[in-house]
Amino acid sequence: MKYLIIGLGNPGYKYEETRHNIGFKVVEAFAKECSANFEVKKFGDVAQAKYKGRQVILLKPNTYMNLSGKAVNYWMQTEKIPRENILVITDDLALPFGKLRMKGKGSSGGHNGLKDIQAVLNSTEYARLRFGVGDEFKPGQQVDYVLGEWNAHEKATLEDRIKIATEFIKGFTTIGIGLTMTNWNGK
């Protein structure tokens, strides 16, 4: 079985520690657990991992958030991975900080990365793991908030929350989305 796990974010040092890049952080943590290394490839940084007999391709698109669909589609086609074997990991303003929720399909929720993936794949039926970043911003400050760095309170628990997010990846690739949602959603 082959899987494509996409962590959404923006390339470049200035975005590294921002809320919008939590997808990158999660796939980096999973790669580290599997002793896999990222290489610069077409449309992103890619790592080939093995987990319990599954081939897991980890992708950090370098197309910037708003054009994530191009990278996702390219790697799905290149690796011949069906839509039911892809998982997109993204930040979510509608969830409190650190709350994790997996869904098998759904709307973009206003997230530009998900909007682009939806448009390119012409479908809302793909798995996504939403990582709550909260909504502690004033009206009109949404962009500054998601492109802002974690505060001290968030930094204190971020590593633990990322570790739980990697459990979703493990579940998705082994026991499937249904049981993974039952076992981990809301944790």
N, C-alpha and C positions, 0 to 999 in steps of 0.2 A: 504494500500500500504506500502511496506517495501523497504527501500533503504539502500545501503552500500556506505558510503562516506569514501574514503581512503586518508589520508594525508601522503604523502611520506616523509621520513626523516631517520635519523639514531638515534638509542637509545643511551642514555648516556649523562651525563652532559656536556662533552666536545664538543658535537655537537649542544647543545640546541639553541644557538644564531647564527648558521651558515646559510648561504643562502640556502644550500641544505635541510634545515629543515623547509622551509616555509610551506610545506604541513601539518606538525605537528601543526604549529602556527595557520593555518586557521581552522583546525578541533577543536583545543582547544578553539578558539574564538567562534565558532558555539556552542560547548558544553556549554560554559559559558552562552551564550544568552539563551539557553534552560534549564539551571540549571541541566545539566547532568554531571555526574562524571565518569572519566575514572577508570577502574579497570584492573589490570594485568590479562590477560587471555592467552590462547594458541596463540602463534605467534604474540602477540601484546597487546597494551593497547586498551580497548574497552569501549565505552560509548553508552548507549541506550538513545536516545533523542526522544522527540515527537515534531513535528512541524505541525500545522494545520491539525491534524488528521493523519499525516503520521508517521510511525515508521522509525526513522533514526538511523542506526547503524554507529557509527563513529569508525574508525580504524586507529591506529598508529602502523604499523608493527614494531616488534622488531627483525626482521630478517636481518636488515641492508639493505640499499638501493638496493644492487645488487641481493638480493633474495626476493624482495617484492612479487613476484608472488605466492610464497608458502602461505603467509598469506592471500592474496586476495582470492585465490582459496579456502582455508580452510573455510574462513568466508562466502563466497558465497554459498558453499555447506552446511555448518552448518545451516545457516539462510534461505536457499532455496531462494536466491535472484537471479533473472535472470540478465544476462549481461546488458540489457538495463536499469537496475536500479542501476548500479554502476557508481560512479564518482571518478576518481583518480585526486588528486591535487598535482602538482609537480612544481619544479623550472624550469625555462627555460632561457638558456643563449642567445637564439636568439631574445628575446624580451627585450626592454629597461626596466630598473627598474620600477616595479610597474604596468606595462601594464598587463592586464588580457585578456586571450583569451580561450574560451571554444570551443571544437570540439567534434563531435560525434564519430569520428574514425580518424585513421591516423597512421603515422609511429612513431617510438620512438624518432625520431629527435636526435639519438645518446645518449639519456638518459638511463643510465643503469637500473634504476628502471622500466621504461616503457618497455625496452627490455625484462626484465625478466617476467613481467606480460604478455606481448605478447606471449612469449615462453610457459609459463605455461597454459595460456588460449587458446593457438593456434589460436589467433585472434587479429586483430588490431581494431576490432569494439567494442569499449567501450568508454564512455565519459571521457574526461579529461579536467581539468582546468589548464592551464599553467600560472604560475605567473612569470612575467619577473624579472630576477635578473641582466640583463645587461651582458656585455662582456668586462668589464674594466680590462682585464688582458693581460699580455704579452704572446707570443707564448710559449707553454709548461707549462703555469702556471694555466691551467684550474682547475685542482684538488685543488690546493691551494686556488683558488678564490672561488669555490663553498663551500669548507670546511672552508672558512674564515668567520669572523663575519661582520655584517653590518657596513658600515661607518657612520659617523655622519649625513650626508645628508640623507641617506637611513633611519636611525633610526627616523629622524624627521617626516617622512611621512608614515612609515611602518604601524602603527596602523590604519590609515585611509584606506590604501590599503587593509589590511586584512579585515576590515569591509566590503569593497565592495566585496571582495572574498566570504564572507559569504552570500551576496545577491545572488550570483550565486548558492550556495547550496539551498537556499530557493526557487529560481526559478526552479531549476532542479527538486526538489521534489514536486512542486505544479503545475506550468504551463508547465513543460516539457522543453526539451533541445532546441527545435526550437525557442520558444518565449524568452527563457532565453538568447540565443545567440543574438537575435535581440535586446533585451532590454539592455544587459550589455556588450557585446563584445566591446572592445576598450575604455571602461570607465576608 
